[in-house]
Amino acid sequence: MRNLYFKLIIFINLLIYIYFLISYMLTGSVDSSLPPIIRYCYILLCFFLSMLIEDNCYDIMDKRLLQTALFLTTIADFFFIIIESPELGIFVFIFVQITYILRHARAISLNHIYTKTLLLLSFSILLLGFFIKPKNIDTNLYYLALLYGTLLINSLILAFSTFRSKLYYKHSSSTIAIGIALFFMCDINVGLYPLITEYYNIDSLSMTIYFLIWFFYLPSQLLLALSGYKKLK
């Protein structure tokens, strides 16, 4: 029965994504082609997919960390998509990335030099962001985004480091790396979107960036959900 649910969730999410791409080409509108509630259902299905892993996992810790990250993602997206509260959304997404960092860091050997490099990179980004804060931007939102961006970069580095891991099979290392990379590309566009809409007011570019957010984000969540499966069914 779990195998049936596994295939059904993947089929539904792929169908939603293909419909989104085709509909966007016809309408030019993300909200018209894929209403917010459908987008949120897609995210929920990715979480449910992780709940079907059961004994097809690498170990209990990996499964729990992945399920926690995807569960937190459903909360963060509830704030982003349903309530439309970016501050609360980013706040929860900070814990999403922390969970992914903990998950992927345990798969590799964090030697002294590697750890110092990551810490130095993080400190440099935070310091740079502190001194180049743009004017006329919400301070709380800016510093939340700065912290989140720093964690996201570390998460991306650690995701690609899983290729050197003895914990994951190659298919999981690939889905982790591609999933987090797509997550990263999504969030770059999330950061660009308010700048384009509020400061430059270029409607066509704003619509394209809004489309790219979901173009990258939806498959990222499906890939990350699949990364917890030791053997793909």
VOLO-50858 format. One record per residue (C-alpha): x, z, y. Coordinates in steps of 0.5 Angstrom, whole numbers, plus 500, padded with zeros to 3 digits. Layout:
% VOLO-50858
{{X Z Y}}
...
***
This chain:
% VOLO-50858
{{500 500 500}}
{{506 502 505}}
{{509 495 504}}
{{502 492 506}}
{{502 496 512}}
{{509 494 513}}
{{507 486 513}}
{{501 487 517}}
{{504 491 523}}
{{510 485 523}}
{{505 480 523}}
{{500 483 528}}
{{506 484 533}}
{{509 477 532}}
{{502 474 533}}
{{501 478 539}}
{{508 476 542}}
{{507 469 540}}
{{500 469 544}}
{{504 472 550}}
{{509 466 550}}
{{504 461 549}}
{{499 464 554}}
{{504 465 559}}
{{506 458 559}}
{{498 456 560}}
{{496 462 565}}
{{503 464 569}}
{{501 471 569}}
{{503 477 564}}
{{497 481 566}}
{{492 475 564}}
{{496 473 558}}
{{497 480 555}}
{{493 486 558}}
{{496 492 559}}
{{492 496 553}}
{{495 490 548}}
{{502 491 550}}
{{501 499 549}}
{{498 497 542}}
{{504 493 540}}
{{509 499 542}}
{{504 504 538}}
{{505 499 532}}
{{512 499 533}}
{{512 507 532}}
{{507 506 526}}
{{512 502 523}}
{{518 507 523}}
{{513 512 520}}
{{512 507 514}}
{{520 508 512}}
{{519 514 508}}
{{525 514 502}}
{{527 507 505}}
{{532 510 510}}
{{539 511 511}}
{{538 519 511}}
{{533 524 514}}
{{537 525 520}}
{{537 517 522}}
{{530 517 520}}
{{528 523 524}}
{{532 520 530}}
{{529 513 530}}
{{522 516 529}}
{{523 521 535}}
{{526 515 540}}
{{520 511 538}}
{{515 516 539}}
{{518 518 546}}
{{517 511 548}}
{{510 511 546}}
{{509 517 551}}
{{514 513 556}}
{{510 507 556}}
{{503 511 557}}
{{506 513 563}}
{{508 506 565}}
{{503 502 563}}
{{497 506 562}}
{{498 511 568}}
{{502 507 572}}
{{507 513 574}}
{{514 510 574}}
{{517 517 575}}
{{514 520 569}}
{{516 514 565}}
{{523 513 567}}
{{524 521 566}}
{{521 520 559}}
{{525 514 557}}
{{532 518 559}}
{{530 522 553}}
{{529 516 549}}
{{536 513 550}}
{{539 520 549}}
{{536 520 542}}
{{538 513 541}}
{{545 515 543}}
{{545 521 538}}
{{543 516 533}}
{{548 511 534}}
{{554 516 535}}
{{553 519 529}}
{{554 513 525}}
{{561 512 528}}
{{568 516 529}}
{{568 518 536}}
{{575 519 537}}
{{578 523 543}}
{{580 516 547}}
{{573 513 546}}
{{569 519 548}}
{{574 520 554}}
{{572 513 556}}
{{565 513 555}}
{{565 520 559}}
{{569 516 565}}
{{565 510 565}}
{{559 515 566}}
{{562 519 571}}
{{564 513 575}}
{{557 510 575}}
{{554 516 577}}
{{559 517 583}}
{{558 510 585}}
{{551 510 585}}
{{551 517 589}}
{{555 513 595}}
{{551 507 595}}
{{544 509 595}}
{{540 504 599}}
{{536 506 604}}
{{528 506 604}}
{{528 508 597}}
{{524 514 594}}
{{530 519 592}}
{{527 522 586}}
{{526 515 583}}
{{533 513 585}}
{{537 518 582}}
{{532 518 576}}
{{534 511 575}}
{{541 512 576}}
{{541 517 571}}
{{537 513 566}}
{{542 507 567}}
{{548 511 566}}
{{545 513 559}}
{{543 506 558}}
{{550 503 558}}
{{553 508 554}}
{{547 507 549}}
{{549 499 549}}
{{556 501 548}}
{{554 505 542}}
{{549 500 539}}
{{555 495 538}}
{{559 500 535}}
{{555 501 529}}
{{558 494 527}}
{{564 498 525}}
{{560 504 522}}
{{560 506 514}}
{{553 508 515}}
{{549 502 516}}
{{548 496 513}}
{{550 489 517}}
{{542 488 518}}
{{541 494 521}}
{{547 494 525}}
{{545 487 528}}
{{538 489 529}}
{{540 496 533}}
{{545 492 537}}
{{540 486 539}}
{{535 491 540}}
{{538 495 545}}
{{541 489 548}}
{{534 486 549}}
{{532 493 552}}
{{538 493 556}}
{{536 486 559}}
{{529 488 560}}
{{531 494 564}}
{{535 490 568}}
{{529 486 570}}
{{525 492 571}}
{{530 494 576}}
{{530 487 580}}
{{523 487 580}}
{{521 492 586}}
{{527 489 590}}
{{524 482 589}}
{{517 484 591}}
{{518 489 596}}
{{525 487 600}}
{{524 479 599}}
{{517 478 597}}
{{518 472 593}}
{{512 471 589}}
{{514 466 584}}
{{521 470 582}}
{{517 476 582}}
{{512 473 576}}
{{518 470 573}}
{{522 477 573}}
{{515 481 571}}
{{515 476 565}}
{{522 477 563}}
{{521 484 562}}
{{516 484 557}}
{{520 478 554}}
{{526 482 552}}
{{522 489 551}}
{{517 487 546}}
{{522 484 541}}
{{527 490 542}}
{{522 495 540}}
{{520 491 534}}
{{527 490 532}}
{{529 498 533}}
{{523 500 529}}
{{526 495 523}}
{{533 498 524}}
{{531 504 520}}
{{530 501 514}}
{{535 501 509}}
{{532 495 505}}
{{528 490 508}}
{{522 489 504}}
***
